[in-house]
Every structure is written in C-alpha cells, then in structure tokens.
Amino acid sequence: MRVVSGIQPTGNLHLGNYLGAIKQWVAMQDAMGADDVCLFFLADLHAISLPVVPSELANATVEMTATLLACGIDPERSILFNQTRVPAHSELAWLLNGTARMGWLNRMTQWKDKAGKNREGSSVALFDYPVLQAADVLLYQATHVPVGEDQKQHLELARDIATKFNLDYGTELFTLPEPFVSKAAPRIMSLRDGGAKMSKSDPSDLSRINLIDSDDTIVSKIKKAKSDADVLPSDVAGLDGRPEAKNLVTIYAALADIAPADVVAQFGGQGFGQFKPALADLAVAKLGPIRNRLTRLLDDRAAVAGALERGAEKARSLAAPTLRAAQQAIGLQV
Ligand code: TYM
C-alpha cells in the first residue's frame, strides 16, 4: 500500500479537514504494514493558485505541519514534507500537462466554483491545479489517497491522466490511484449553513471549528451553530431534509467513532438544548488534547521545520525513479 495525500497550508486546520481527511491519514499510518509507505505533504505550490501573502506562507506551512504532528502524524513512520522541497512534483506536473486535456480541466467543479465569473482574471495555476495534484500522487505510485469528498473529482482526473499517459507512450508506468473518501465524514458542513461545506475560506469564523480554538470557543461555536426547532429523530432517515441537524449528528458520530444510528438512538426525542452541550463536551474532550500538543509544538518551530526537511529528503529519493521513467517514456534526453 502506498498512501499519499496533501493539504494546503492556508488558514487553520478545521474540523472538516480533520474528520474528512487527517483522521484517516493517522489511521492508515497506524495500520501500516512493513511494505507500506505513507507520504503526507503540505501543498504549498497549490496555495499559489490564489493570492498569498509572502510573509505568511512559510509560517503557515510550519503551523500546518505542527497541526498534523499534533493530530498524530509521526514523521518517523510517515514521510512528511512540503511540495516545494521536492521539485519532481513540478517537473512531473509539466510532463503531465502534455497529456491532460483542456476540456477535462474545464469540467472540474472546483475550478468553476473558485474562478466563478472571473475566468479571465484567474491564475493559470488555478486552472492547472488538478494536474499538479495528479503529479503529487502519480509520482509515488500511490495506491490509496485518503481525501474528503470534494477532492474525489480531482483524483478521478488523476486516473484519467495516468491512463492516457500509459496508453499514449505505450508504458505501464503509472499506477491508478484509488481515492479513499471517509465514510464517517465525507463532507462536514458549515456550522452556519447546512448547505455549504465547512471551509477555510468562509469569511465567518463561526462557520468552522479550528483545531487551534480554545475550549470556550468550541463550546460557544457549537452553541451558536444553526439547528432547527424540532427534537432529534430516533432513526437516521428522520434527518433527511434537516441538513443542520444531520451535520451535527455526523460530527458527533465521527468524533465518537460510532455510527450516526447510535447517536440518534441515544439522543432521539431530545432537543438541541440537550444535544448541543453533549456535542460540545465531546468536541472539547477530543480536540483539547490535540490543541495542547499543537501549542507545545509551536514553541519549537525549528524542530517542526527540521522534521519537514528530513521528510523531503526521503520523498526526493522515492520520487526520482518515477520522474526519470516518465521522461524516458516521452523520449526526453535525460
Ligand atoms: P484542502 O487543503 O482543501 O483540504 C485537505 C483535506 O481536507 C478535506 N476536506 C474536507 N473533508 C470533509 N469535509 C470538509 N468540509 C472538508 N474540507 C476539506 C479535503 O477533501 C482534503 O482531503 N487539493 C487538495 C490538496 C492536495 C491533495 C493532493 C490531496 C494537493 N495535492 C494530492 C490529495 C492528493 C486540497 O486543497 O485540500
């Protein structure tokens, strides 16, 4: 098993990232056998598809790395690095640009959402973003890619690019990566709007729980979370058409590692006045220890940066043979 996944070092890591992706990263790392390799990286090159503040980007990368360490990523067992330090990501992305089709990229929902009506004014990187993402996973012959549901389309594109490259150049070089979308939390929604995904870019901080939030902030965000006036149903089918209630039950279930059916079996018939304090207690119990580890890690940023540097060295040596084989398959003079 080759596990590869990434996260952009912009903003804070929030509960959607944690339950949708990072919890799976840690579980896969912890279940890893002797022949398996896990690679997790900070997608700092993806971050430049939208405007960045140069004085903040390097800091944000170290802080996001510290958050991953606090969540349980162990740099002794997993290879943890930032994309910039492994130039093969950019080099392979360019080679794959020869294979990817404009029409494929034009169909990407993230491109359509993020560019909106401003396609002409968007960066080329925003359009080409999924090709770099394909390079990220194909470079390491990834078999398993744990991601939230919003990234599934990008992974399907990576499979299409790999298939066309193999066919066009008559090679079997690239392994087709399999997206692994969390069953428990494929798409955690905003606390303020059950129709929108929880996201770093939502202007309202009340829409998300950040892993750096204090216990009091977590409690108050859950208290203010949008809900409805009804009691919780006693079976999950009763959550249909109640997106906010469904989201809060999903969060409870994912944090407690139980099924949503068990949550409604326990809380069915109770209103949010009772359920929200129970959810807040659970969130504080699960997230508090992560925040405490994070705070300690941020006291020694040099150590965190050092872990990234060692990870990049290992990633570079794993990436080199695939990049070279791709260059040779194309007939480049290497
Ligand atoms: P990013 O940084 O937006 O998010 C990191 C991970 O968190 C998941 N996620 C969610 N899951 C459930 N509910 C949510 N509300 C939620 N919000 C975010 C994302 O699906 C993702 O798994 N393009 C990627 C980074 C990337 C990558 C890759 C991922 C670059 N190269 C190669 C996998 C493989 C991104 O921007 O994720």
Residues whose N, C-alpha, C, O or C-beta is under 5 A from the ligand:
A	BS01	TYM	V4 S5 G6 I7 Q8 G16 N17 G20 A21 A43 H46 Q133 D136 P146 V147 G148 E149 D150 Q151 A185 P186 R187 I188 M189 K197 M198
